[in-house]
Amino acid sequence: MVELKTKILIKTNQIGYGLKLAAQLKKMGLNAVVSSSFKQSSNEKYKVILMDYEDDNIPKPEPNTQIMVLTNDDDPSNYVVHKDGVLFISKALETDSICSMIEFYVTDQPHRSDIEHAATGIIRRMGIPMKMKGYYFLRTAIVCAIEMPDLIYNITTDLYDKVAEIHNTNRLNVERNIRTVIDNAYDRNPELLLDFFPYTVGKPSNADVIALITDNIRMGIF
């Protein structure tokens, strides 16, 4: 749960945009304040510091504080980038998406065992066979996407690389094996797999399945 004393500092020269983000965060029950500077009392701690990319004074991340930097990058592959402990988020994303990402960082994240249990249950109900290697690659991908939400925006690169690192293989092998188990489940019983999607979709892609399961777990739909 989010503690009421938890604070989110939005540091920006675009006060109007900052107030828009703060208003959305407050609707979500989060305590956000807007400032054009980092002036604060010595005992005041922020869970998240969100600031503009134009400001060169990016503070060094402190324990239990997530630094997020808003950029103007309109390349979809750079919408969310994690580097040196700082999360860079493009303003090209909708306000709701940015605020949802902030919410994830200030709320208690589920334990890995809980995520694995939830992911396993959904994967099995989709008819994806356990005996195939891609089953385990898919479950790892979901766990990583929950624990590191920025990876979901770069599935074919960052997420697959992370899964490959964990399983001591390569990105192409991860992608191919996940594709194989999804195709296998679809070919055996397409209705069983497609019933999980709240929208019309043909044979789902790796990204479709990973994003769907990840979102369901985050929303507690499992």
C-alpha positions in Angstrom: 0.0 0.0 0.0 1.0 3.6 -0.5 1.8 5.5 2.6 0.2 8.9 2.9 3.5 10.5 3.8 5.0 9.2 0.5 5.9 12.2 -1.7 6.5 12.6 -5.4 8.4 15.7 -6.5 7.7 16.9 -10.0 10.5 19.3 -10.8 9.8 21.2 -14.1 9.9 24.6 -15.7 6.7 23.7 -17.5 4.5 24.3 -14.4 1.2 23.7 -16.3 2.4 20.2 -17.5 3.6 19.4 -14.0 0.3 20.4 -12.4 -1.5 18.1 -14.9 0.7 15.2 -13.9 0.2 16.0 -10.2 -3.5 16.2 -10.6 -3.6 12.8 -12.2 -1.4 11.3 -9.5 -3.6 12.8 -6.8 -6.6 11.1 -8.4 -4.7 7.9 -8.0 -4.2 8.6 -4.3 -0.6 9.7 -4.6 1.0 12.7 -2.9 2.6 14.8 -5.7 4.0 18.3 -5.5 5.3 20.5 -8.2 8.4 22.7 -7.9 10.8 24.6 -10.2 13.7 23.8 -7.9 15.0 21.1 -5.5 14.7 23.3 -2.4 13.6 21.0 0.4 14.2 20.5 4.1 17.0 18.1 5.0 14.5 15.6 6.5 12.2 15.6 3.5 12.4 12.5 1.4 10.8 11.8 -1.9 9.9 8.3 -3.2 10.1 9.6 -6.8 11.7 12.7 -8.3 10.4 13.4 -11.7 12.2 16.1 -13.7 12.7 17.6 -17.1 15.5 16.3 -19.4 16.4 19.9 -20.2 17.8 20.3 -16.6 21.4 19.1 -16.5 21.4 18.9 -12.7 20.2 15.3 -12.5 20.7 14.2 -8.8 22.4 11.0 -8.0 19.8 8.4 -7.0 19.6 7.9 -3.2 18.4 4.6 -1.5 14.6 4.2 -1.8 14.3 7.1 -4.2 13.6 6.6 -7.9 14.8 9.3 -10.3 12.7 9.7 -13.4 13.5 12.1 -16.2 11.1 13.3 -18.8 12.5 13.5 -22.3 11.2 14.8 -25.7 12.4 11.7 -27.6 9.7 10.7 -30.1 11.4 7.4 -31.1 9.2 4.6 -29.7 12.3 2.4 -28.9 13.4 5.2 -26.6 10.0 5.9 -24.9 11.3 4.2 -21.7 15.0 3.7 -21.0 16.6 2.7 -17.8 20.2 3.8 -17.4 22.5 4.2 -14.4 19.6 3.9 -12.0 17.6 6.7 -13.7 14.4 6.0 -15.6 14.0 8.1 -18.8 10.4 8.5 -20.0 9.3 10.2 -23.1 6.6 12.9 -23.0 5.2 11.2 -26.1 3.5 8.8 -23.8 0.1 9.6 -22.5 -0.2 11.2 -19.0 -2.0 8.1 -17.8 0.9 5.8 -18.8 3.5 8.0 -17.1 1.5 8.2 -13.9 0.9 4.4 -14.0 4.6 3.8 -14.1 5.1 6.2 -11.2 2.4 4.4 -9.2 4.2 1.1 -9.8 7.3 2.4 -8.1 5.6 3.9 -5.0 3.4 0.9 -4.3 4.6 -2.4 -2.7 5.6 -4.7 -5.5 4.6 -8.4 -5.2 7.2 -10.9 -4.2 8.8 -12.9 -7.0 7.2 -16.1 -5.9 3.8 -14.5 -6.1 4.5 -13.2 -9.6 5.7 -16.7 -10.7 2.6 -18.3 -9.3 0.3 -15.9 -11.0 2.2 -16.2 -14.3 2.2 -20.0 -14.2 -1.5 -20.1 -13.6 -2.3 -17.9 -16.6 0.1 -19.6 -18.9 -1.2 -23.1 -18.1 -4.8 -21.9 -18.5 -3.9 -20.6 -22.0 -2.9 -24.2 -22.9 0.8 -23.5 -23.3 2.6 -26.8 -22.7 5.1 -27.0 -19.8 7.3 -29.6 -21.5 8.6 -27.0 -24.0 11.5 -24.7 -23.2 9.6 -21.6 -24.4 7.2 -22.1 -21.4 10.0 -21.3 -19.0 11.3 -18.4 -21.2 7.8 -16.9 -21.3 7.4 -17.2 -17.5 10.7 -15.5 -16.9 9.9 -12.7 -19.4 6.6 -12.0 -17.5 8.4 -11.9 -14.1 11.1 -9.6 -15.5 8.4 -7.3 -17.1 6.6 -7.1 -13.7 9.8 -6.4 -11.7 11.3 -4.0 -14.3 8.2 -2.4 -16.1 10.3 -0.4 -18.5 11.3 -3.6 -20.3 7.8 -4.1 -21.6 8.4 -1.2 -24.0 11.4 -3.0 -25.5 10.4 -6.6 -25.6 12.4 -7.7 -28.7 15.6 -6.2 -27.3 15.9 -5.4 -23.6 13.4 -8.0 -22.3 14.7 -10.9 -24.5 18.2 -10.0 -23.6 17.4 -10.1 -19.8 15.7 -13.5 -20.2 18.6 -14.8 -22.3 21.0 -13.7 -19.6 19.0 -15.6 -16.9 18.8 -18.8 -19.0 22.3 -18.6 -20.3 21.3 -18.4 -24.0 20.8 -15.7 -26.6 18.0 -13.3 -27.6 17.1 -15.1 -30.8 16.7 -18.4 -29.0 14.4 -16.8 -26.4 12.2 -15.2 -29.1 12.0 -18.4 -31.2 11.1 -20.7 -28.3 8.4 -18.4 -27.0 7.0 -18.1 -30.5 7.0 -21.9 -30.7 5.0 -22.5 -27.5 2.4 -19.8 -28.4 2.0 -21.2 -31.9 1.6 -24.7 -30.4 -1.1 -23.6 -28.0 -2.9 -21.7 -30.8 -2.8 -24.6 -33.2 -4.1 -27.0 -30.6 -6.9 -24.9 -29.2 -7.1 -21.3 -30.6 -10.4 -20.6 -28.7 -8.8 -21.4 -25.4 -5.9 -19.0 -26.0 -8.0 -16.2 -27.6 -10.6 -16.2 -24.8 -8.0 -14.4 -22.6 -7.9 -11.4 -24.9 -10.5 -8.6 -24.3 -10.1 -7.5 -28.0 -10.2 -9.2 -31.4 -6.8 -10.7 -32.3 -5.7 -13.4 -34.8 -2.8 -15.6 -33.8 -1.2 -13.5 -31.0 2.4 -12.4 -31.1 4.9 -12.9 -28.4 4.4 -9.2 -27.4 0.6 -9.7 -27.3 0.8 -12.6 -24.8 3.6 -11.1 -22.6 1.8 -7.7 -22.4 -1.6 -9.3 -21.7 -0.4 -11.5 -18.9 1.8 -8.8 -17.4 -1.1 -6.3 -17.3 -3.4 -8.9 -15.8 -1.0 -9.7 -13.0 -0.5 -6.0 -12.3 -4.2 -5.5 -12.1 -4.7 -8.5 -9.9 -6.7 -10.4 -12.6 -5.5 -13.9 -12.1 
